[in-house]
């Protein structure tokens, strides 16, 4: 018959320094320790905390025996961090794990089951986030990121990023400054012929305009718009051209004319996780 029960009330990660994407520097663990009948325990207890990659079986990636955990009315709070009894650093042990579990052993009693999930911080992505593009409202990229400005970099300097991007030797980062992002076609057929990271110029879909009722005379020749507000009729011995800027239609506001077709937008700094 087991002598103790333990339920973790909360597991909170905390970070060191100002690096938003830092590996968690530790886990603040809050729990409740009772006897087998659910009565809260009081006193000082020896508790061993072991961190596993699985909820059942396997060997711990980190463990530490804490001989003097103070429990008051069943409640205790400890911080798991740094080097464990197996010489592993907790930060390094959990950095590649999608999820981890903590096993608790009180004194000489068998480990308590089930293992409790040790949740990762949402600000601490594993290494499989390498290559992710983030947009920042700041003038420089944070630690662990490099500006997506087309810079030539080397595989030796950024091995993880080179591997994620499938590059070797020297290669250029994508230049996302002043650009909108479009999902790679990847065989769908909407935007065929595009390679991952390739750039595309702006364009306006081909079309034509009709001008019903403006001219009643049947003219031989060809006519069509040749620019904003321009109509040109090619007629034997005569050429009719109107060249005017777009005007307010009374409903949509003053037309905005520029050297490109674009939607409303906000400028942010593009950075790549390495």
Secondary structure, DSSP 8 states (H G I E B T S, - for coil): ---EEEEEEEEEEE--TT-TT----EEEEEEEEEETTS-B--EEEEEEEEEESSSSSS--SEEEEEEEEEEBTTEEEEEE-SB-TTS-BHHHHHTT-S-EEEEEEETTS---SS-EEE---TT---GGGTT-EEEESSSS--TTEEE-B--EEETTT-HHHHHHHT--SEEE--B-TT-------TTSSSSTT--TT--------------TTT--S---SEEEEEETTEEEEEETTEEEEEE------SSS-S----SS--------EEEEE-
